[in-house]
Amino acid sequence: SSGINAEYGEYNESEKAVFTYDMQGVKVEVLKRGDCHKKAEDGDMLTAEFHGFLANGHSRFESSHDTGKPSSFKLGHGYMIKGLERGLQQMCVAEKRRLHIPAELAYAKIGDGKNVPPGADLIYDVELVRIWEKLVHMENIREKRPYFFQIFLPFSRVKLSENINNLKYF
């Protein structure tokens, strides 16, 4: 069984880690190894399924399943709490991790204003769906226009476009 219950987002304490280590104050349990052709690093866009739980009582306070689709975010630019930024480093596609995040690397003494009380330690179950490598900007010398493209790993392909909003998948 998976630490991420897709239907209910319930905490599955019985799932055992393949191995465990510390990542700058975040306890990382690797629940399932992934496809490590590329590891997540700062600057990458990641797409992941996740559930966030309060460590005290394991009640779920957020989930990517609440929106009906995986969440995408840029790693290493402060878009997430510090504990997630640290715990997702070097993660591989299809890998599942349980991150034990102390309050000082989460919402500290203030909480999130909604579901996470002040001083709460958190647990995140995360499965990495895709790594979108760093955005590369090239200049089309002949026409002097910006030219953007992304490389998607591991299995997606993209048709190059002058406008990043018009990327075509095939």
Beta strands, then each sheet from edge to edge (+ up, - down):
strand 1: 19-23
strand 2: 26-32
strand 3: 35-39
strand 4: 45-54
strand 5: 60-63
strand 6: 71-74
strand 7: 92-93
strand 8: 96-101
strand 9: 122-132
strand 10: 136-140
strand 11: 145-149
strand 12: 152-153
strand 13: 158-159
strand 14: 168-169
sheet 1: 1+ 2- 8+ 9- 4+ 5-
sheet 2: 1+ 2- 8+ 9- 12+
sheet 3: 1+ 2- 8+ 9- 4+ 6-
sheet 4: 3+ 7-
sheet 5: 10+ 11-
sheet 6: 13+ 14-
end
